[in-house]
Amino acid sequence: MEKLFKEVNSLDKRCYEKFDLTEEILMEQAGSGIVRYIKDNFSKGSSVTVVTGGGNNGADGVVIARQLHIDYDVKLYISTSFKHQIGKRQLKRAISIGVKVTNQIESSDILIDSLFGTGLSRKLEDKDSKLIESMNSISAFKIAVDIPSGIDVNGNLSCAVFKADKTFTMGALKLSLFSDSVKDYTGEIEVVDLGVAREIYEIDTDYYKLTESDLELPYRKLQNSHKGSYGHTAILSGEREGASIISALSALNFGSGLVSIVSKERKEIPFELMQDRTIPKNTKVIVAGMGLGNTGLDFFKEIALNSRVPLVVDADIFHSTLIGDILETRSDEVVLTPHPREFQSMLSILFKMDLSTKEIASTRVELLEMFSNRYPNSVILLKGANRVIAHRGKIYIDPLGSPNLAKGGSGDVLAGMIGSLIAQGYSPLQATISGTVAHSIASQNFSGNSYTLTPKKLIEELGKL
């Protein structure tokens, strides 16, 4: 996993004070990182247009223009005068060596956005919006310096947002790059070192980005083992059994030695699954919520409250006051996997908060921190374009998922995967992290058209990880 930060100004200041680096050294390093990428990927003589604002992000753009000059056909478009001496000095340097300043933005091989950076905290003016729209309309490979212009410090979108093919963020990864709403604008994200390695630049944090290396698959290494060695997962099934069957098949395909559908009445289920009226004695985890309906909630209420094994909660339970009872009774062994509408219901029940899903999307990290502060021992995974996990005050973001997961049943697969890992001995947090990363990678690996991924096909992909 990689560290994330809400802001890096304090990290820059630490470089000045602790390592005797200057603002200009960091600025030169920021420019050099992007210049190296351009020289490695674009032939000499390619045309480059750099669009700058009046702050330090704009000054970074001027540095890039100066360093590319001669080898590339560079033009500077300056949207507004520089506010600080460092920007004015960088512009003077660029002009003195012959970098051309232009008053119009034309098609080029490369278009570099250095208008605003991560410090944007105001509403865009009409002229800024029109400028960004004109940049988006131009045919070019588009690079954003630090963050695409039009995304604010909290990861919210302005009325116009630069759509980058690649974003180079300076020093460290920022939380604002991983809100759901920005995912269609950042392109590939890469960190540029600022004169020291990231391990030196970065400090302790409570925010992390998950990577493929965080996946710990449940490989079977013991030769002397049997089905009971790999845990028994019990899936509660209610009014709509399809969702519970999806979860059960997911748990079985992700390594659980035994999987039982537990229901009030006998149901037609796949032959490889077991079926019971009560929780089997050797159960290691209960997965509950998918398709329970009101009848299922009533029937399984006592089991959810009084069972002594870990519980993975999804779907219908989030709309019931039962969720509050569960968290007050046994929050230390509970994993919750809501989508935004279900999280909306939870916030209403648990915190008496009346928020729209739009408000939840724009403040999801803060809301999950609030939840984690009240229920520190629970693990909660909020679904979305980027999944966000909270546990004991720490936040973990999984940005690896594909849009082909936007299909009914994908969440049921994930709940079964997490339950299966817990049954096999993973801690609730380990199971949630490995479960979501595996779920995401499986979606990436699917070779069919993006609209054709079904829960069954997703489960099949688990066997190929």
N, C-alpha and C positions, 0 to 999 in steps of 0.2 A: 504494500500500500504506500501511497505518497501523501505527504502532508499538504493540507489546505490552510489558507489564512483568509480572514475577513478583510484584512488590510496589510500592506507591506511597508507603509511609510516608517513604522517603528523599526522594521528590519533594515531599511536603508539607513536610518539614523544610527542604528547599532554599528553598521559598517563604517560610518564616519567617525564615530566615537571610539570604537574598540579596535578597529583594524586600520585606522588612519587613511581610509579611502576617501576620496572626495566625490561630490555629486557629479563632476565632469568625468571622472574615471568610470563611475557606474553608467553614465550616459554613453560613453564611448564603447563600453562593453556591450550594452544593450544593442547599439547599432551594429557592432561587429558580428553578433550572433546571427542577425537577419541577413547581413551582407554575405556571410559564409554560406548560408543556405541558398541564396540567389546565385552565387558563383558556382556552387556545386550542381545546380539544377537548370540554369538558363545560360545559353551561350552568350559570349561577349557580343556587344553591339545591340542586345535586346533593349527595347524601349521601356523605360521605367518612369511612372508618374507618382510623385509623393505628394499627398494632400495633408497639410499640416494645420493644426489649430494654434492657439496662442499660449498654450501651457507647456509643461515639460514633456508631455507626450509628443507635441509638435516639434520640440527641439530634438527628440529622439529621431524623428523623421528626417530632420535636416542633417543629422549625423549620417544617417543611412545614405542620403543623397550625395553627401560629400565623399563618403568612402567608395561609392559606386562610380563616381565621376571618372571619365576617360574610358574605362572598360565598358561602360553602358551609356546609352543615350538617355540621360536623366533630365527630368523637368520637375521643378518645385511649384506647387500651387499653394499659396499662403492665404488661408481663408480669413485670418485676422492677425493683427499685429501682435508680436510677442510681448508678454506681460513682464517677464523677468529678464534680468541681465544675462543669465546663462543662455536663454533662447536667442536674445539679440546677438550675443557673441558667436553662437553657433551659426547663425545666419550670415554674419559678417565673414566668417571663415569660409563658408560654402561659396558665397558670391565671389570672394577674393580668388578662388581657384578656378572660377569660370562656370559654376553650376547655374543653369538657366532657370529664371523665374518666369512662370507663365500665368496668364490671366484666364485660361480656359482649360477644361479637362477633356482630353481627347482619348480615343482608344489607344491602348498600348499593350505591350506584352505583360507587363506587371503593373498593378495599381496598389499603392501602399497607403493604408488609412492610418494616419497619426493625428486625428482630430482631437479626441477627448481622453482616451485612456480610462482607467478604473475610477478616476475621481469625479466622474459625472454625477452631479447631485441636483440638477435643475432640469426644468422642462426645456426642451429644445426650442429655439427660435425658428420661425418659418424659414429663414435663409439657411439655417443649418439642416433642417429637414429636407429642403429642396436640394441642397448640396449632396447629402447622403443618397437621396433618390437618384440623382444624376450619376453618382459613382456606381451605384448598383446596376444602372442601365448600360454601362460601358462593358464592352467585351475585353476581358483581361483576366489574368490569374491574380486573385485578390488576396492581399496579405493585411492582417490587422496587427497593429502594434499594441501590445498588452491586452486589449480587449476590443472587439468591434464597436465602433462609435454608435451611440444610441442605446447602449446597455448601461444601466446605472450601477452604483456601488453595491446594490442588493440583488443584482441579476434581473431586474425588471426592464421591460422593453419600452422605449420611447415610441413616438409616432412614426419614426423612421429609424431603421437599424441597418448598418453596413453588413452585407452578407459576405463573409470571408471564406476563402478556400482553406486558409491556414491562419491560425492565430499564434503569434509569438508573445508569450507572457513573460514578464521580467522578474527574474530572481526566484519566484516560487509560484505555485498554483494558487489561484484565488477562488473562493467560494462562489463568487458572482459568475464564474465561467460554467457553473454546473447546476444552474436552475433549469427546470424543464423548458422554460420559454426561450432560452438562448441556444438550445441545442441545434436549431436549424441555421444558426448564424455564425458559429465559431469555426466551422470546419475542423481540421485536425489541429490539436493544441500541442504546442511544444514550449518548454521552459528555456529561457536564455539565462546563462550564468552571468553574474554582474561583478566579475573580478575575483570572486571566490567560489568554491564549489558549493552546491546547494546544501550539502551536509554542514557547511560552516555558516552559510547565510541564514538557514532556517533555524528556528528555535522550537521549543515544545508547543504543541497545539492540541486542541480537542477535536480537530476536524481532519478527516482522511478521505482520500479517493482510493477506491478499491481497484486492483488490477488483476489480470489473469493469474498472476503468481500467488494471489491470495486463495486460490482454489485448492482445497485439499480433498481429493477424491477418495472415496471409501474403499480403497484397494484391499483385497483379502490376502493377507500375508501369512496367516497361520495355516499350516497344512492340517493340523489336528483340530478341526473345528466342525461345527454342524449348524443347521439352520438357527438354532437357539443362540448361537454365538453372535449373531448379527441383529438381534433385537426383534421385538414384536411390536408392530405399529397397529393401533386400533383407530379406525376411521368411523366417526359417528355419522349415520345416514338418516335423513329425515324425509320430508315430503317430496323433494326432487333428488332422486338417488343418483342421477347422472354425474353431478358435481362430485359426490363422494366417491364414486367409482373411478373417476379421473384421478383424484388424489390417491386412491388406493393403488392403482396401477403405477402411478408415478413413484410412490414409496417403494413398491416391489422392484421396479426397474432401477431404482437408485440404491439398492443394496440391502434393504430391510429383509431379514431372513424369513419373517412371517408377517402377513398383513391380513387383518380381519375387518370386515364391514360389520359394524354393530348397529342394529336397527330394531325398531319396535316390532316390525312384522317381517316375515321372510320375503326376500326379493330375488329377482333373477339377476345374478351377477356373473362375471367371467369366471371360468372354472378354476383359474389359478389363485383366486382369492378365497379366503375363508369367511364364514358368516357366523354371527353369534347374536344373542339377545342382550348379553351383558358384557362388560369389559373382561377379557380373558385375564387370568391370574398373573400370567407372565408378561403382561403388557409393559413396555418401556416408555411409551409416549401415546398421547391421545391427540388426534387431529380433529377439530370440531368447527362447525359453522357452515360449511359448504352445503347449500340446499336444505338446511334443516327446516326452515319454515317455523311457524308458531307451534305446530304439533311437536316437532322435533325438539324445539327449545324447551317446552314444558316437560317432555319425557326425559331429557338428558340433564336437566338443571342440577339435580343432586350429584350426578357424576362429575359435571364440570366444576362444581364447588368443592366436593369432598375427596376426589381422587388424589392419591399421593404421588402420581407420576407427572412428568412435565406435560404441558398442554400447549398445542399450537392452535391459535384461534383465528378464524377467517370469516368473512361474509356475514351471514344473518345475525350472528351474536353481537356485532357492532351496533346494531339498531335496537338492541334490547338492554334494559337496565341490568340484565344479568352480567354484562361486561364490568360494571362497577363492583358488583358483588365478587366476581372472580378476582379482580385486581386487589380488592381490600382483603380477600381471604388468602390468596396464594400467589402474589405477584412475583415471587422469586423464581418461579419455574414456568413462566408464561412467555410465549412468543406471539406477537400480534402482527397480522399482515394485511392491514386495510388499504383500500384504494381511497382517493380523496373524498368521495361521497360518504364512504363508511367512516373515515376519519372525522368528517363533519358531524356525523351522528355521535361519535364518541366524545368529541369536544362539547357537544350540547349536553350529553348525559353526565359526563364527568366534571366539566368545568363551567357548565351553564353559559357557554359561549355560543353566540349566534353568528356564525361566519359563513360567507359564501365560499364556494370552491375556488373562486378567483382569489379571494383574500387568503385562503389557505395556501394556494400555490405561491403567492408572493411572500409569505412569511413562514413557510413550512419548516425551515431550520429552527427558527425561534419557537414555533409551536411544539416541535418535537423535543427541544431542550426543556420547555416547560413541562411536558409530559414526563420526560426522563427525570426531572427533579422531583416530581411527586412519586413516581414509581421507578426508582433507580435500578431495581433488580429485574425488571421486565425488559424484554427486547421488543422493540417495535420497528417494523419495516413498512414505510409508506411507499406504495407503488406509484409509478409515474414513468415518464421518459427516462429519468434518472431515479433509481430507487434510493431512498434515504433510510438508514438504520440508526437508531438511537439506543444507547445503553450506558447507564451510569455516567451520564453527562457528556459522553463522547458521540460524535456524529461520523458515520461512514457512508460515503456516496458511491453507488455503483452506476457508472455511466455507460456500461458495456452493452446494454440491451438494444434490440432492434425493433423497428416499428411493426415487424410481422407478429410481435407478441400482442398487438392490439386485437385480440380475438377472445371471445368468451371461452373460459376454461383454462386459459394460461395461468391465472392466479391459483386455480385449484391444483395444477401441476406443481407450482412452486410450494404451496403449503404441504403437499405430500412429500416433496423432496426434503424440506426442512425437518419434517417429522421423522422421515427415514434416517437422517443423519443423527438426530438426537437418539433414536432407538439404537443406533450403532455406537453410541458412546460419546458423541460430540457434545460440547457444552451448548446451551441455547444460542449464545453469540456466535460460536464457531459454526454451528449448523446454519444459522441465518446468513452469515457471510459466504460460506462455501456454497450454500444453496442458491443464493441470488446470483453469484458469479457463474456457477454452472448453468443455471437457467439462461443467463444472458449469452454465454458462449454457445450453448446449444442453439439458441435462436440465430446467432451469427453464422453458425456452420450449416444451417439449412440451405440446401442448394436449389430448392424450388422457387417459384415466383413468390414475392414477399406476401402477397395476399392469400396464399394457399396454405400457410402453416396452420395446422390444427393441433389441438392438445395431443392427439394420438401420434402425429408426426413429431411433435416436440419431445414426447416421451421416448420415441425411437432414437432421437438424436442423443439422448443421455448415454446410451450404450456405446456411442462413438467418441466420447470425450477422451 
